[in-house]
Amino acid sequence: MSRRAIIFHGTGAHPDVVWLPWLRGRLAERGYEVEVPHYPDLNVESITTFLPKVLAHHTFDADTVLVGHSGGAALLLAILESIDATVDQAILVAGYCTRPGAEAEPVLQDSYDWAAIRSHVRDLYVINSREDPYGCDATQGRAMHERLGGTQIIRDDGHFGDVDQPYESFELLDRLID
């Protein structure tokens, strides 16, 4: 069976921003089947109606690696809570589990079954920066790490890419993915 990686972009983004194309290429070179879907309604539509659409478009199994950036990382929490399989790895980059700022965050659920999330991933990484312009910082990472375990990585890389932060590659991700 072939290994599959699914990379989820963040709020208001698309598959061709920051390090996503670079990671897609690196993983494809390593033999991964890589999906980088475009979900323009991510964090616009309520997670209660958005999540079933996402789940219907992807297969999740022991050969799946999930990577999410920002709102895409928050989406991974709902995905991992809802699937019936255990994926190999999940990497949440600039993720969050509570509202990081004043803006509404439709991608967030009111509550999470943390034990279910943890039981559906073999190897979990939470990567945040000390300071993040959107509040997706190390405090958010710590909140997820305390509930889920795994490995927390704290950097000083802002939001790991954004409109005003070119972040063309992300070598750490290539090294973390088995």
Backbone hydrogen bonds in HBPLUS format (Angstrom, degrees):
<---DONOR---> <-ACCEPTOR-->    atom                        ^
c    i                          cat <-CA-CA->   ^        H-A-AA   ^      H-
h    n   atom  resd res      DA  || num        DHA   H-A  angle D-A-AA Bond
n    s   type  num  typ     dist DA aas  dist angle  dist       angle   num
A0033-GLU N   A0003-ARG O   2.89 MM  30  6.23 166.4  1.91 152.3 155.8     1
A0004-ARG N   A0063-ASP O   2.92 MM  59  6.13 170.6  1.93 157.6 158.0     2
A0065-VAL N   A0004-ARG O   2.78 MM  61  6.22 148.2  1.88 151.3 162.1     3
A0005-ALA N   A0033-GLU O   2.91 MM  28  6.30 156.4  1.96 152.7 158.2     4
A0035-GLU N   A0005-ALA O   2.82 MM  30  6.21 164.9  1.85 163.4 168.7     5
A0006-ILE N   A0065-VAL O   2.87 MM  59  6.34 156.9  1.93 164.9 172.8     6
A0067-VAL N   A0006-ILE O   2.95 MM  61  6.28 159.5  2.00 159.6 159.4     7
A0007-ILE N   A0035-GLU O   2.88 MM  28  6.31 162.5  1.91 164.3 168.7     8
A0008-PHE N   A0067-VAL O   2.74 MM  59  6.16 164.4  1.76 159.8 163.8     9
A0069-HIS N   A0008-PHE O   3.05 MM  61  6.38 154.1  2.12 163.5 170.0    10
A0013-ALA N   A0010-GLY O   3.13 MM   3  5.42 155.0  2.19 132.3 130.0    11
A0020-LEU N   A0017-VAL O   3.12 MM   3  6.02 143.2  2.26 150.1 155.0    12
A0023-LEU N   A0019-TRP O   2.89 MM   4  6.09 166.4  1.90 161.5 164.7    13
A0024-ARG N   A0020-LEU O   2.93 MM   4  6.08 159.6  1.97 151.3 157.4    14
A0025-GLY N   A0021-PRO O   3.02 MM   4  6.24 160.0  2.06 147.9 152.2    15
A0026-ARG N   A0022-TRP O   2.94 MM   4  6.24 161.8  1.98 152.9 158.2    16
A0027-LEU N   A0023-LEU O   2.94 MM   4  6.05 170.7  1.95 155.9 158.1    17
A0028-ALA N   A0024-ARG O   2.99 MM   4  6.09 154.7  2.05 144.8 152.4    18
A0029-GLU N   A0025-GLY O   2.96 MM   4  6.15 156.1  2.02 148.6 154.6    19
A0030-ARG N   A0026-ARG O   3.21 MM   4  6.49 134.8  2.43 136.0 147.7    20
A0030-ARG N   A0027-LEU O   3.06 MM   3  4.97 128.0  2.34  93.0 107.2    21
A0032-TYR N   A0027-LEU O   2.94 MM   5  5.34 159.6  1.98 150.9 144.2    22
A0031-GLY N   A0028-ALA O   2.98 MM   3  5.09 160.5  2.01 108.3 112.4    23
A0042-LEU N   A0039-TYR O   3.04 MM   3  5.49 166.0  2.06 119.3 121.7    24
A0044-VAL N   A0041-ASP O   2.93 MM   3  4.94 157.8  1.98 128.4 124.5    25
A0045-GLU N   A0041-ASP O   2.98 MM   4  5.50 169.8  1.99 150.6 151.1    26
A0049-THR N   A0046-SER O   3.12 MM   3  5.75 141.0  2.27 116.2 124.5    27
A0050-PHE N   A0046-SER O   2.87 MM   4  5.94 153.4  1.94 153.5 161.4    28
A0047-ILE N   A0106-PRO O   2.93 MM  59  5.90 137.2  2.11 157.1 149.7    29
A0051-LEU N   A0047-ILE O   2.95 MM   4  5.35 166.2  1.96 133.4 138.0    30
A0053-LYS N   A0050-PHE O   3.07 MM   3  5.50 127.7  2.35 110.7 123.8    31
A0054-VAL N   A0050-PHE O   3.25 MM   4  6.63 154.9  2.32 151.4 158.7    32
A0054-VAL N   A0051-LEU O   3.04 MM   3  5.12 114.3  2.49 100.8 116.5    33
A0055-LEU N   A0051-LEU O   2.91 MM   4  6.15 170.6  1.92 167.1 168.9    34
A0056-ALA N   A0052-PRO O   3.06 MM   4  6.09 147.2  2.17 137.5 145.5    35
A0057-HIS N   A0054-VAL O   3.06 MM   3  5.36 144.1  2.19 106.8 117.1    36
A0064-THR N   A0061-ASP O   3.01 MM   3  5.44 154.4  2.08 126.4 125.4    37
A0088-ASP N   A0064-THR O   2.89 MM  24  5.57 133.3  2.11 143.3 157.8    38
A0066-LEU N   A0089-GLN O   2.88 MM  23  6.15 163.6  1.91 141.9 146.3    39
A0091-ILE N   A0066-LEU O   2.82 MM  25  6.25 151.1  1.90 150.1 159.7    40
A0068-GLY N   A0091-ILE O   3.00 MM  23  6.44 160.6  2.04 168.0 170.2    41
A0093-VAL N   A0068-GLY O   2.84 MM  25  5.97 172.7  1.84 174.4 173.3    42
A0072-GLY N   A0069-HIS O   2.87 MM   3  4.85 147.0  1.98 135.0 125.5    43
A0070-SER N   A0093-VAL O   2.77 MM  23  6.15 161.7  1.80 165.5 172.0    44
A0073-ALA N   A0070-SER O   2.89 MM   3  5.11 129.9  2.14 103.2 117.1    45
A0074-ALA N   A0070-SER O   3.05 MM   4  6.50 153.6  2.12 152.2 160.0    46
A0075-LEU N   A0071-GLY O   2.93 MM   4  6.16 148.4  2.04 139.0 147.9    47
A0076-LEU N   A0072-GLY O   3.16 MM   4  6.40 139.0  2.33 131.3 140.9    48
A0076-LEU N   A0073-ALA O   3.08 MM   3  5.04 122.5  2.42  92.4 106.9    49
A0077-LEU N   A0074-ALA O   3.15 MM   3  5.51 136.5  2.35 104.7 115.2    50
A0078-ALA N   A0075-LEU O   3.06 MM   3  5.40 116.4  2.48 106.3 120.1    51
A0079-ILE N   A0075-LEU O   2.99 MM   4  6.31 161.7  2.03 155.6 161.6    52
A0080-LEU N   A0076-LEU O   2.83 MM   4  5.89 174.7  1.83 153.3 155.1    53
A0081-GLU N   A0077-LEU O   3.02 MM   4  6.16 145.9  2.14 140.7 150.2    54
A0082-SER N   A0078-ALA O   3.12 MM   4  6.19 140.5  2.28 140.7 150.1    55
A0082-SER N   A0079-ILE O   3.00 MM   3  5.23 128.5  2.28 101.8 115.5    56
A0083-ILE N   A0079-ILE O   3.05 MM   4  6.15 143.5  2.19 163.2 171.2    57
A0087-VAL N   A0120-HIS O   2.92 MM  33  6.06 155.7  1.98 137.1 129.1    58
A0122-ARG N   A0087-VAL O   2.92 MM  35  6.30 158.5  1.96 160.0 166.5    59
A0123-ASP N   A0088-ASP O   3.03 MM  35  6.20 136.7  2.22 135.6 148.6    60
A0090-ALA N   A0123-ASP O   2.99 MM  33  6.49 146.0  2.11 157.3 163.3    61
A0125-TYR N   A0090-ALA O   2.93 MM  35  6.35 158.3  1.98 160.0 165.8    62
A0092-LEU N   A0125-TYR O   2.92 MM  33  6.22 168.2  1.93 155.8 156.2    63
A0127-ILE N   A0092-LEU O   2.81 MM  35  6.05 175.1  1.82 162.5 164.0    64
A0094-ALA N   A0127-ILE O   2.72 MM  33  6.04 165.6  1.74 170.7 175.0    65
A0108-LEU N   A0105-GLU O   2.99 MM   3  5.80 164.8  2.02 126.8 131.2    66
A0116-ALA N   A0113-ASP O   3.07 MM   3  5.40 120.1  2.44 104.2 118.4    67
A0117-ILE N   A0113-ASP O   3.05 MM   4  6.41 160.8  2.08 155.0 160.8    68
A0118-ARG N   A0114-TRP O   2.96 MM   4  6.16 170.0  1.97 152.2 154.6    69
A0119-SER N   A0115-ALA O   2.97 MM   4  6.08 146.9  2.08 140.7 150.0    70
A0120-HIS N   A0117-ILE O   3.11 MM   3  5.41 152.0  2.20 107.1 115.6    71
A0121-VAL N   A0118-ARG O   3.45 MM   3  5.75 160.5  2.50 114.3 112.5    72
A0151-THR N   A0124-LEU O   2.90 MM  27  6.27 153.1  1.98 146.0 154.4    73
A0126-VAL N   A0151-THR O   2.86 MM  25  6.22 156.1  1.92 161.1 164.6    74
A0153-ILE N   A0126-VAL O   2.79 MM  27  6.11 164.8  1.81 162.3 164.1    75
A0128-ASN N   A0153-ILE O   3.04 MM  25  6.51 157.0  2.10 166.8 172.2    76
A0155-ARG N   A0128-ASN O   2.87 MM  27  6.24 157.5  1.92 145.2 152.8    77
A0138-ALA N   A0129-SER O   2.74 MM   9  5.38 120.9  2.09 147.2 149.1    78
A0130-ARG N   A0155-ARG O   2.92 MM  25  6.36 142.7  2.07 165.5 169.2    79
A0135-GLY N   A0132-ASP O   3.04 MM   3  5.22 167.4  2.06 114.2 118.2    80
A0140-GLN N   A0137-ASP O   2.99 MM   3  5.43 122.6  2.34 108.0 121.1    81
A0141-GLY N   A0137-ASP O   3.06 MM   4  6.46 157.5  2.11 146.5 153.6    82
A0142-ARG N   A0138-ALA O   2.77 MM   4  5.96 153.2  1.84 144.3 151.0    83
A0143-ALA N   A0139-THR O   3.04 MM   4  6.28 154.1  2.11 143.3 149.8    84
A0144-MET N   A0140-GLN O   3.11 MM   4  6.46 156.1  2.17 151.5 157.0    85
A0145-HIS N   A0141-GLY O   2.84 MM   4  6.03 165.5  1.86 152.9 157.8    86
A0146-GLU N   A0142-ARG O   2.84 MM   4  5.94 161.1  1.88 153.1 157.0    87
A0147-ARG N   A0144-MET O   3.10 MM   3  5.26 127.6  2.39  99.4 112.9    88
A0148-LEU N   A0144-MET O   2.80 MM   4  5.89 143.4  1.94 152.5 164.3    89
A0149-GLY N   A0145-HIS O   2.70 MM   4  4.83 153.5  1.77 136.4 140.9    90
A0160-PHE N   A0157-ASP O   2.98 MM   3  5.53 161.2  2.02 144.1 145.9    91
A0162-ASP N   A0165-GLN O   3.02 MM   3  4.77 149.1  2.12 123.2 127.9    92
A0165-GLN N   A0162-ASP O   3.04 MM   3  4.77 160.6  2.08 100.9 107.0    93
A0173-LEU N   A0170-PHE O   2.98 MM   3  5.78 131.1  2.22 122.4 132.2    94
A0175-ARG N   A0171-GLU O   3.08 MM   4  6.42 151.5  2.16 152.9 161.1    95
A0176-LEU N   A0172-LEU O   2.92 MM   4  6.18 147.2  2.03 150.1 159.8    96
A0177-ILE N   A0173-LEU O   3.11 MM   4  6.22 154.3  2.18 154.5 158.5    97
